[in-house]
Amino acid sequence: MACGVLAGCGAGGPTFGQAPVREERAAVRGLLEAVEGLPEGFSARPREAWRPPFRAAGAECRALLDAAAGRPPGERPRVRAAVAFDGDRVGEYASAAVAGYAGGAGDAFDALRDALDECGRARPARRQDPGRGTSFTLAPLEVGDLADGARGARLRGRLDGYPYEMHLVFVHAGQTLISMVHTGVDTADPARTAAFARAVTAKVTGEAE
């Protein structure tokens, strides 16, 4: 039914602009809620999408966290939808956000790719309390070849003084931008991040059907 609303499933991603926005949004959310092949231990029951645990000080770092929360850069997308899944490890959480652009998602993906290159350390914009600091260092994260292009980053550091890790993955699939985040207290498994990204991308592009 979703591919009936979003023509083009299985051909590089949905095609937007051929149905009322409300129907397109519901169809995209339906795809995300029915992702198959999630890593072992993830709940099959989705919940509300991830929200950044802090507002980043720099514009580039802030753009990355905002996109992962379903607020991508560039021209206002026609359709946005996001869901998240609980994992069975300490603090584990994975979220996926889809944005559909009638004119293509290439510009938005390029903006995030540039932001990944520019954001070396993510810190809160607000003043921090001594001993409860939040700061993350970014490093590249390999996620493999996905759709028309994919980039990942590994953010390791402390959140309110506690060891924490976040992985960000951005995928360009035709008119669609897929933004994903995978978190964990102390550490997050890159293999599980890559598996989550593959499963979500396959579902959104129709390769899983």
N, C-alpha and C positions, 0 to 999 in steps of 0.2 A: 504494500500500500504506500509506503514511504517513497519508493522509487517511482511510483505512479504519479506522485505529487512533484517530486524532484526528478525530472527527466535527466538521464545521463548517468545514473548509478551504474558503476561497473565500467565507466569510460572516463576515469580520471577525476571523478567526484560529481556531486549533484550540479545541476544547472539551475540557477536561480532566476526569478523574474517571470516564471510561467504560471504562477498560481498566487492567490492572495497571501500576503505576508504571514498572516496568522496560521494558515495551513502549512506553509513552508516551515515555520518555526516549530510547529507541533510535529511535523515529519522528521525534522532533524533531531529534536529531543527524543523522539521514538527510536531513532537509530542508535543514539547514545545509550539509551536505557536497555537496549537489547544487544550490547556488545558480547560477542562470544570469544572464548579462548583467553579470558583474563588469567594472569598468573595465579597459581595455586594459592589459596588462602584469602583471595579477595572476595568480598561479598558480592553476590549477584544482584543485590537490591541497591539501586542507586540512591543517593541522597543529594542534598543541596551542594552546589558547586563550591570549590575552594575559594577562600578569600586570603589575600596576602596578610601575614601576621604583623606587618608594619608597612608604613609608607616610606619608600626609599627616597633618599635625599637627592640623588642625581636623576636627571630626566631619562637617561638611557636605562638605568637599572629599574626605574619606576615603570617605564614602558614594558619591560619584560614581565614584571610581576603583574601588572595590570592585564596584559594579554593572556597570561595563564589563568587569570580570574574571569576571562570572558569579555574584557574591554580592550580590543586590539587597536593598533594605531591606524592612521590614514583616514580616508573618506569613510563616512558612516556606513557600516555594512548593512545590507538589506535584511539579513537574518542573523540572529545570535541565539545560541542555546548551550547549556553547560550542565554537566552532572559529575558526581564524584562517587568513589567507592572506597569503603574501609578495607584495609589490609589486616592481616593477623599478626603483624610484627609491631613492636612498640612505636607508637606514633605514626604508623604507616597509613598513608592516605594518598589516593591517586585521583586526579580530576582531569576532565577533558572538556574543552570549550571549542565550539565550531562557529566560525563567522563566514557568512556567504556574501560575496561581492558580485553584483551583476556584471561589473567590468573586469573581473578577474582579481585574484588575491596576490598577484605577483608583487605589487608595490608594498603591500602590508608585510609580506614575508621579507622583502629586501630591507625594510625599515627595522624589523626585528633582528635580522642578520647583522646589520650595522650596529644595533644596540648591544648585541652580544660581544662584538669586537671592542666596544667602547666601555662597557661596564666591567671594570676589573674587581671592584669591591662594592658590595651593597650594604649600606648602613641606613638606619632610620633618619628621617628628616628632623625629628624632635630630639631634644636634649635627653641624654640617657642618664639613668641613675648609676652611681658608682657601684661596681660589682655585679650589675645586672645588664651588662652590655649586650648589644646585638650587632653582629658584623659577619658578613659572609664573603669569602673569596671565590671568584668564578674561575672555572677551568673547563676546557672543552670536554664534551661527553659524546662518545661515538654511539650512534643509534642505528646506523646502517642506511641503506638506500630506501627511501619511502616516497611514493608518489612522484611529484615533480621536483622535490627537494626537501631536505630535512636538516635541521641544526639542533644541537643539544648543548646544554651547559650543566655543570655540576657545581652547586653552591654549598660550600662546607664552612662551618663556623659555629657561632653561638647565637641562640635566640633567648633573650632575657637571661643570659648567663649559662644556659644549658646547651650542651653539644647537640647540634641539629644539622640535618642535611636536606637539601632540596635539589631535585633534578628538573630542569625545564626542557621541553621538546617542542619545536615548532615545525609544522609540516605544511607545505604548499601542495594543493591538489586542485589544479584548475581554478575554478571560482571560489574554492574553499580554503580557508586557513584553519588548521587544527592546532590548538595550543594545549599542551599537557604539562602537568606537574606531578611529581611523585616525591613524597616526603617521608622522613623517618627521624626518630630521636636517635642521636648519636650518628647513625649512618643509614643510607638507603642503598639498596642493591641495584647496581647499574643494569644487571641482566634482567631484573624484573621491570625496570623502567623501559628497556628496549622491547620487552615482550608486551607490555601494556601499550606502548606506542604502535607496535605492529597490529595488535588486535583492534585498536580504535581506528587506525587508518584503514584497515581492511574493511571494517564495517561501514565507515563513512563513504568510501569509494565504491563499495559494492563488491569488492573482491572476496568478501567472506560469504557471499550468497551463491 
